[in-house]
Amino acid sequence: MSKDPEMYVLHLSTPFFTFIQTFQTISHVSSPILRLPHSPFPTKTLRSHKLQLTPPHSISGRMTGALTLYSGTFMRYAMAVTPANYLLFGCHAINFSSQLVQGYRYLNYWNFGGREASLAGKADKAKDEAMGMVGKAEQKLEKVAEDVKGVIPK
């Protein structure tokens, strides 16, 4: 066996590179059908960390349920086709888990006391703010009373 390094180099004149450089191959590789499963995957991954930024009162229960069923169905479809489409499965698995988290947040807010706890927290915060304002008003009133005592003779 020869140890000549040039023996293992593929030249651009080989049939393989000639096939790759043809217009039909380039147009097929760059077609939207091949890019379609790739495009939503990074956006789903990047958006899944923003789940907690959405306030729970603005989550739609019906839409969350529909998207959960949709993602579950297409996860199954991605495994049912031959060959199995693992990229599509991964995309829908991330979406499925994200929708489950949103569904939990929706149910917690509307059905399991999350709304009442949120409103109670807001009421306590408003009460503390009001008490702080009352304290500041009392201090200013005492200062004005001291100033007035010095001006008005007895």
Stockholm file with secondary structure:
# STOCKHOLM 1.0

chainA/1-154         MSKDPEMYVLHLSTPFFTFIQTFQTISHVSSPILRLPHSPFPTKTLRSHKLQLTPPHSISGRMTGALTLYSGTFMRYAMAVTPANYLLFGCHAINFSSQLVQGYRYLNYWNFGGREASLAGKADKAKDEAMGMVGKAEQKLEKVAEDVKGVIPK
#=GR chainA/1-154 SS CCCCGGGGCCCTTSHHHHHHTSHHHHHHHTSHHHHTTTSHHHHHHHHGGGGGGSCGGGCCHHHHHHHHHHHHHHHHHHHHSSSCCHHHHHHHHHHHHHHHHHHHHHHHHHTSSHHHHHHHHHHHHHHHHHHHHHHHHHHHHHHHHHHHHHHSCC
#=GC SS_cons         CCCCGGGGCCCTTSHHHHHHTSHHHHHHHTSHHHHTTTSHHHHHHHHGGGGGGSCGGGCCHHHHHHHHHHHHHHHHHHHHSSSCCHHHHHHHHHHHHHHHHHHHHHHHHHTSSHHHHHHHHHHHHHHHHHHHHHHHHHHHHHHHHHHHHHHSCC
//
